[in-house]
Amino acid sequence: MAKKEKNFDRKDLKIPVSLGVIMDGNGRWAKKRHLPRTAGHRAGGESLRELCRNCGNYGVKYVTVYAFSTENWSRPADEVGQLMKLFVEYFNKYDAELEKEGVRVRFSGDMSELPEEVRNTAREAEEKSKDRDRLQLIIAINYGGRREIVNAARHIAEKCVSGEIKPEDITEHMMSDNMYLPDVPDPDLIIRPSGELRISNFLLWECAYSELWVSECLWPDFGYEELTAAFEAYTARDRRFGGLSAGETE
Ligand code: FPP
């Protein structure tokens, strides 16, 4: 099948302001090619570069990608070590490209448990890119949705204990304000490649009203065509947020 000509100016498409992506399928991609899993993660990194370019061109403002979950530590030490190396290498190698694309880089997750080199790289990438404003790329690393909620609950509980607030003052808004990056809008759309029908502890609080789109394509093969297909599906969705469709009264 001929590749579609890229067109980022489609007036018929509704573009999500905030997008979440579960970058799944790197291992399967590598296995199909008799390559080590790490080769799949490297190829996944290339897909992430393309995702940034495509999201910037489409006008997405925030993209949060799931790079390493709080559960991923249970993988073989060699795979975890290679992934950590890849994170460090990536932000050093591609900073000039991210700058050209106007990408501000941020991290979400429990950074305290990561190797020092990764923490330093993350801090530097955030610092260097803080004034870029075309697209925010949020890397969820050592991220777990449940842990994020527990963390928020602890902060709020501390305020209750100190007498700053009363339990009845706690609202959904306050919970949202205590998530890792409260200024990042909840994802309008979450994309999960490689066919699994699970949320896998990703943005549990923030995904309450996110649209979900699943594709069979493995993450390293995910490009413009799949992203466009996701936006086409998103455009056709009727987002009611628990209410009725626009104009519907009964
Ligand atoms: C899940 O696929 C993917 C990961 C645990 C790692 C994601 C990391 C990257 C895409 C590398 C680039 C990222 C950055 C931030 C530089 P899997 O290994 O579980 O795939 P499988 O389900 O097919 O085994």
Residues whose N, C-alpha, C, O or C-beta is under 5 A from the ligand:
A	BS01	FPP	M23 D24 G25 N26 G27 R28 W29 H41 G44 G45 Y66 A67 L86 F87 Y90 I139
